[in-house]
Amino acid sequence: GPALILFTFFVVVPVFQAAYFSLYKWNGLGPLGNFRGLKNFVVLFKDAIFHKALTNNFIIMVVSLVVEIPLALYAALIICNKDFKLAVVFRTFFFLPYVLSEVISGLLWQFIYNPQYGLVKALYTFLAPDSPVPAMLANPATVLGAILVAIIWKYFGFHMSILIAGLQDIPEEVKEAAKIDGATEGQTTRKIVLPLLRPTLFISIFFSVVGSFQVFDVIWAMGKGDPVNSAETMVTYLYKFGLQRFNIGYGSAVAVTIFLLSLVFSIFYNRQQIG
């Protein structure tokens, strides 16, 4: 009962309020009076900047699925190997970035990429002293790649911890039986461990996809989606064009779009799980 009341007031009611506000042109200060219907959504889907933001969100999602989760799985398999003596040290080392707040992580990587005194500057000075140091966060061609590195570094430990928990739930007797039957380490991993790890992998995929639609703090701290909107995401777009410009109705249309994308994926995910 109490949990349902809290969920209703803090989740369900705001969702319906955002859907209602999205039908108006409203600055958030006066009464709702300028009804626009679906015009906010029409303008939204015609906006080239929103197209760029949506594309960037899908790029983040693909990189998370293709790069981040496989790396996390590989690290989890190594750490869960009982012959690996430094498991606790490496687990703490990889999980530590996730403990940091998103804003601190973004500011840290902004410092690393600084072409005047950052780590990139030091590496270029050591490896190629005659080459100019690139301003990666100021170049539209490199800013998204630089942010993707920071995102992988930030959330790698989170997915690794989920997969470690899944690996620890797999009975050792099953793997021992496979070894007795003559299976190699690789065959045991492919034929025994990975199929049993499938539910945990789906959980990690779910968090990765939904999180890629909602990423904001790291990108905002590393440059607010600039230069020239080249690193824009849907949430930074919402903040700029909805809140900063006091266009709450238009921002609500963006929020509803993000919600619907997450909802569609959640429904598809649950059907796959049931199937």
Kinemage of the C-alpha trace (Angstrom):
@kinemage 1
@onewidth
@group {chain A} dominant
@subgroup {mainchain}
@vectorlist {calphas} color= white
{ca gly a 1} P 0.000 0.000 0.000
{ca pro a 2} L 2.525 2.701 1.008
{ca ala a 3} L 4.849 1.710 -1.845
{ca leu a 4} L 1.971 1.902 -4.321
{ca ile a 5} L 1.017 5.380 -3.060
{ca leu a 6} L 4.595 6.642 -3.403
{ca phe a 7} L 4.914 5.090 -6.868
{ca thr a 8} L 1.654 6.705 -7.955
{ca phe a 9} L 2.550 10.210 -6.772
{ca phe a 10} L 6.196 10.213 -7.874
{ca val a 11} L 5.994 8.154 -11.106
{ca val a 12} L 2.482 7.708 -12.497
{ca val a 13} L 1.161 11.233 -11.831
{ca pro a 14} L 4.247 13.013 -13.302
{ca val a 15} L 4.021 10.866 -16.441
{ca phe a 16} L 0.415 11.884 -17.050
{ca gln a 17} L 1.210 15.496 -16.191
{ca ala a 18} L 4.033 15.543 -18.757
{ca ala a 19} L 1.711 14.042 -21.370
{ca tyr a 20} L -0.857 16.753 -20.589
{ca phe a 21} L 1.679 19.603 -20.660
{ca ser a 22} L 3.031 18.370 -24.012
{ca leu a 23} L -0.240 19.416 -25.642
{ca tyr a 24} L 0.279 23.085 -24.758
{ca lys a 25} L 2.693 25.910 -25.406
{ca trp a 26} L 3.537 26.779 -21.805
{ca asn a 27} L 6.468 28.443 -20.057
{ca gly a 28} L 5.707 26.863 -16.682
{ca leu a 29} L 4.766 30.135 -14.979
{ca gly a 30} L 1.227 31.010 -16.015
{ca pro a 31} L -1.988 29.100 -16.607
{ca leu a 32} L -2.305 26.567 -19.404
{ca gly a 33} L -4.112 28.370 -22.184
{ca asn a 34} L -2.352 27.942 -25.522
{ca phe a 35} L -3.486 24.508 -26.680
{ca arg a 36} L -1.324 23.108 -29.500
{ca gly a 37} L -2.440 19.488 -29.687
{ca leu a 38} L 0.309 17.388 -31.269
{ca lys a 39} L 2.163 20.358 -32.789
{ca asn a 40} L 4.965 20.052 -30.227
{ca phe a 41} L 5.604 16.500 -31.406
{ca val a 42} L 5.459 17.546 -35.067
{ca val a 43} L 8.064 20.262 -34.468
{ca leu a 44} L 10.142 17.831 -32.405
{ca phe a 45} L 10.366 15.140 -35.080
{ca lys a 46} L 11.189 17.702 -37.763
{ca asp a 47} L 14.065 19.181 -35.762
{ca ala a 48} L 17.505 18.161 -37.093
{ca ile a 49} L 19.075 18.660 -33.664
{ca phe a 50} L 16.652 16.152 -32.136
{ca his a 51} L 17.493 13.711 -34.938
{ca lys a 52} L 21.160 14.125 -33.986
{ca ala a 53} L 20.346 13.592 -30.308
{ca leu a 54} L 18.326 10.456 -31.078
{ca thr a 55} L 21.147 9.099 -33.257
{ca asn a 56} L 23.680 9.735 -30.500
{ca asn a 57} L 21.495 7.882 -27.999
{ca phe a 58} L 21.383 4.859 -30.289
{ca ile a 59} L 25.164 5.049 -30.792
{ca ile a 60} L 25.622 5.032 -27.007
{ca met a 61} L 23.264 2.054 -26.768
{ca val a 62} L 25.093 0.065 -29.456
{ca val a 63} L 28.511 0.777 -27.944
{ca ser a 64} L 27.229 -0.268 -24.524
{ca leu a 65} L 25.913 -3.562 -25.911
{ca val a 66} L 28.800 -4.369 -28.263
{ca val a 67} L 31.771 -3.078 -26.260
{ca glu a 68} L 30.900 -2.453 -22.614
{ca ile a 69} L 28.970 -5.610 -21.741
{ca pro a 70} L 31.386 -8.035 -23.509
{ca leu a 71} L 34.330 -6.390 -21.714
{ca ala a 72} L 32.456 -6.614 -18.411
{ca leu a 73} L 31.692 -10.284 -19.077
{ca tyr a 74} L 35.336 -11.023 -19.877
{ca ala a 75} L 36.494 -9.288 -16.695
{ca ala a 76} L 33.836 -11.108 -14.635
{ca leu a 77} L 34.973 -14.487 -15.989
{ca ile a 78} L 38.575 -13.708 -15.056
{ca ile a 79} L 37.721 -12.443 -11.579
{ca cys a 80} L 35.451 -15.423 -10.834
{ca asn a 81} L 38.224 -17.864 -11.738
{ca lys a 82} L 39.207 -19.440 -8.444
{ca asp a 83} L 42.862 -19.508 -9.541
{ca phe a 84} L 42.907 -15.709 -9.830
{ca lys a 85} L 44.480 -14.432 -6.608
{ca leu a 86} L 43.783 -10.694 -6.960
{ca ala a 87} L 40.037 -10.983 -7.516
{ca val a 88} L 39.032 -8.668 -4.659
{ca val a 89} L 41.557 -6.005 -5.671
{ca phe a 90} L 40.475 -5.973 -9.315
{ca arg a 91} L 36.780 -6.060 -8.437
{ca thr a 92} L 37.218 -2.979 -6.240
{ca phe a 93} L 39.368 -1.249 -8.865
{ca phe a 94} L 36.826 -1.743 -11.655
{ca phe a 95} L 33.794 -0.911 -9.514
{ca leu a 96} L 35.260 2.280 -8.042
{ca pro a 97} L 34.311 4.548 -11.022
{ca tyr a 98} L 30.649 3.597 -10.587
{ca val a 99} L 30.756 4.800 -6.973
{ca leu a 100} L 31.708 8.295 -8.147
{ca ser a 101} L 28.856 10.599 -9.093
{ca glu a 102} L 28.221 11.221 -12.782
{ca val a 103} L 29.121 14.904 -12.483
{ca ile a 104} L 32.456 14.172 -10.796
{ca ser a 105} L 33.207 11.550 -13.452
{ca gly a 106} L 32.426 14.025 -16.225
{ca leu a 107} L 34.606 16.737 -14.690
{ca leu a 108} L 37.409 14.226 -14.189
{ca trp a 109} L 37.373 13.246 -17.866
{ca gln a 110} L 37.095 16.867 -18.891
{ca phe a 111} L 40.357 17.409 -17.033
{ca ile a 112} L 41.919 14.310 -18.654
{ca tyr a 113} L 41.065 15.554 -22.150
{ca asn a 114} L 42.225 19.126 -21.471
{ca pro a 115} L 44.769 19.935 -24.237
{ca gln a 116} L 46.764 22.266 -21.988
{ca tyr a 117} L 47.393 20.268 -18.811
{ca gly a 118} L 45.435 16.997 -18.968
{ca leu a 119} L 46.551 13.384 -19.235
{ca val a 120} L 46.115 13.461 -23.021
{ca lys a 121} L 48.527 16.399 -23.132
{ca ala a 122} L 51.079 14.425 -21.078
{ca leu a 123} L 50.744 11.368 -23.339
{ca tyr a 124} L 51.194 13.436 -26.496
{ca thr a 125} L 54.194 15.213 -24.984
{ca phe a 126} L 55.795 11.849 -24.186
{ca leu a 127} L 54.891 9.877 -27.326
{ca ala a 128} L 54.749 12.602 -29.996
{ca pro a 129} L 56.298 15.806 -28.655
{ca asp a 130} L 56.165 17.560 -32.034
{ca ser a 131} L 52.485 16.806 -32.679
{ca pro a 132} L 49.741 19.276 -31.683
{ca val a 133} L 47.533 18.102 -28.836
{ca pro a 134} L 43.949 17.599 -30.070
{ca ala a 135} L 41.123 19.332 -28.231
{ca met a 136} L 38.912 16.256 -28.280
{ca leu a 137} L 35.967 17.821 -26.469
{ca ala a 138} L 36.032 20.882 -28.751
{ca asn a 139} L 36.066 18.965 -32.039
{ca pro a 140} L 32.656 17.820 -33.364
{ca ala a 141} L 34.337 14.819 -34.996
{ca thr a 142} L 35.875 13.467 -31.768
{ca val a 143} L 33.702 14.695 -28.898
{ca leu a 144} L 31.209 11.803 -28.968
{ca gly a 145} L 33.989 9.200 -29.072
{ca ala a 146} L 35.696 10.873 -26.119
{ca ile a 147} L 32.438 10.832 -24.157
{ca leu a 148} L 31.843 7.169 -25.024
{ca val a 149} L 35.191 6.275 -23.436
{ca ala a 150} L 34.113 8.070 -20.256
{ca ile a 151} L 30.727 6.306 -20.250
{ca ile a 152} L 32.322 2.868 -20.671
{ca trp a 153} L 34.803 3.653 -17.874
{ca lys a 154} L 31.969 4.858 -15.637
{ca tyr a 155} L 29.505 1.960 -16.017
{ca phe a 156} L 31.846 -0.935 -16.811
{ca gly a 157} L 32.122 -1.925 -13.123
{ca phe a 158} L 28.352 -1.878 -12.654
{ca his a 159} L 27.771 -4.464 -15.386
{ca met a 160} L 30.767 -6.462 -14.231
{ca ser a 161} L 29.317 -6.691 -10.701
{ca ile a 162} L 25.953 -7.888 -12.057
{ca leu a 163} L 27.661 -10.574 -14.126
{ca ile a 164} L 29.887 -11.634 -11.218
{ca ala a 165} L 26.757 -12.157 -9.113
{ca gly a 166} L 25.300 -14.293 -11.898
{ca leu a 167} L 28.481 -16.337 -12.232
{ca gln a 168} L 28.594 -16.985 -8.503
{ca asp a 169} L 25.084 -18.461 -8.673
{ca ile a 170} L 26.215 -21.135 -11.132
{ca pro a 171} L 26.938 -24.337 -9.170
{ca glu a 172} L 30.560 -25.419 -9.276
{ca glu a 173} L 29.388 -29.027 -9.543
{ca val a 174} L 28.063 -28.377 -13.043
{ca lys a 175} L 31.413 -27.070 -14.261
{ca glu a 176} L 33.293 -29.851 -12.519
{ca ala a 177} L 31.082 -32.430 -14.208
{ca ala a 178} L 31.808 -30.880 -17.595
{ca lys a 179} L 35.556 -31.035 -16.926
{ca ile a 180} L 35.292 -34.686 -15.882
{ca asp a 181} L 33.537 -35.391 -19.188
{ca gly a 182} L 36.556 -33.923 -20.995
{ca ala a 183} L 35.345 -30.401 -21.744
{ca thr a 184} L 38.015 -27.739 -22.043
{ca glu a 185} L 37.832 -24.393 -20.232
{ca gly a 186} L 36.554 -22.678 -23.371
{ca gln a 187} L 33.937 -25.355 -24.054
{ca thr a 188} L 32.718 -25.173 -20.460
{ca thr a 189} L 32.346 -21.404 -20.752
{ca arg a 190} L 30.520 -21.543 -24.088
{ca lys a 191} L 28.314 -24.585 -23.482
{ca ile a 192} L 27.673 -24.398 -19.727
{ca val a 193} L 28.447 -20.996 -18.204
{ca leu a 194} L 27.055 -18.637 -20.837
{ca pro a 195} L 23.682 -20.425 -21.252
{ca leu a 196} L 23.220 -20.469 -17.458
{ca leu a 197} L 24.248 -16.804 -17.343
{ca arg a 198} L 21.613 -15.792 -19.909
{ca pro a 199} L 19.068 -14.336 -17.382
{ca thr a 200} L 21.788 -12.189 -15.797
{ca leu a 201} L 23.006 -11.021 -19.210
{ca phe a 202} L 19.445 -9.954 -20.061
{ca ile a 203} L 19.300 -7.895 -16.864
{ca ser a 204} L 22.562 -6.180 -17.782
{ca ile a 205} L 21.284 -5.539 -21.324
{ca phe a 206} L 18.080 -4.041 -19.927
{ca phe a 207} L 19.956 -1.581 -17.698
{ca ser a 208} L 22.308 -0.726 -20.551
{ca val a 209} L 19.579 0.069 -23.089
{ca val a 210} L 17.308 2.011 -20.720
{ca gly a 211} L 20.304 3.867 -19.286
{ca ser a 212} L 21.469 4.861 -22.776
{ca phe a 213} L 18.144 6.667 -23.326
{ca gln a 214} L 18.539 8.584 -20.067
{ca val a 215} L 22.235 9.492 -19.984
{ca phe a 216} L 22.690 13.145 -19.045
{ca asp a 217} L 25.034 14.052 -16.182
{ca val a 218} L 28.301 12.830 -17.691
{ca ile a 219} L 27.617 14.490 -21.045
{ca trp a 220} L 26.474 17.741 -19.462
{ca ala a 221} L 29.554 17.915 -17.251
{ca met a 222} L 31.844 17.264 -20.238
{ca gly a 223} L 30.490 20.040 -22.445
{ca lys a 224} L 26.681 20.198 -22.377
{ca gly a 225} L 26.373 18.298 -25.649
{ca asp a 226} L 28.441 20.834 -27.588
{ca pro a 227} L 30.228 21.866 -29.778
{ca val a 228} L 27.378 22.625 -32.207
{ca asn a 229} L 25.149 19.953 -30.642
{ca ser a 230} L 27.466 17.182 -31.878
{ca ala a 231} L 27.221 15.249 -28.579
{ca glu a 232} L 23.573 16.045 -27.902
{ca thr a 233} L 21.341 13.378 -26.387
{ca met a 234} L 17.606 13.400 -25.863
{ca val a 235} L 17.896 14.419 -22.212
{ca thr a 236} L 20.387 17.240 -22.835
{ca tyr a 237} L 18.107 18.351 -25.682
{ca leu a 238} L 15.161 18.325 -23.268
{ca tyr a 239} L 17.078 20.399 -20.718
{ca lys a 240} L 18.266 22.982 -23.261
{ca phe a 241} L 15.121 23.430 -25.318
{ca gly a 242} L 12.599 22.718 -22.578
{ca leu a 243} L 13.870 23.983 -19.232
{ca gln a 244} L 16.529 26.572 -20.072
{ca arg a 245} L 14.264 28.269 -22.616
{ca phe a 246} L 11.179 27.971 -20.399
{ca asn a 247} L 9.318 25.961 -23.032
{ca ile a 248} L 7.846 23.398 -20.662
{ca gly a 249} L 5.266 22.133 -23.136
{ca tyr a 250} L 7.907 21.329 -25.746
{ca gly a 251} L 10.196 19.813 -23.108
{ca ser a 252} L 7.321 17.628 -21.934
{ca ala a 253} L 6.923 16.354 -25.504
{ca val a 254} L 10.587 15.307 -25.436
{ca ala a 255} L 10.079 13.625 -22.047
{ca val a 256} L 7.042 11.728 -23.350
{ca thr a 257} L 9.078 10.555 -26.349
{ca ile a 258} L 11.849 9.254 -24.081
{ca phe a 259} L 9.258 7.532 -21.888
{ca leu a 260} L 7.596 5.848 -24.882
{ca leu a 261} L 10.932 4.585 -26.228
{ca ser a 262} L 11.788 3.116 -22.816
{ca leu a 263} L 8.283 1.657 -22.490
{ca val a 264} L 8.415 -0.026 -25.909
{ca phe a 265} L 11.760 -1.594 -25.101
{ca ser a 266} L 10.537 -2.704 -21.649
{ca ile a 267} L 7.487 -4.418 -23.191
{ca phe a 268} L 9.669 -6.139 -25.796
{ca tyr a 269} L 12.134 -7.171 -23.083
{ca asn a 270} L 9.438 -8.651 -20.855
{ca arg a 271} L 7.942 -10.606 -23.750
{ca gln a 272} L 11.371 -12.045 -24.549
{ca gln a 273} L 11.821 -12.999 -20.914
{ca ile a 274} L 8.437 -14.697 -20.784
{ca gly a 275} L 9.104 -16.441 -24.085
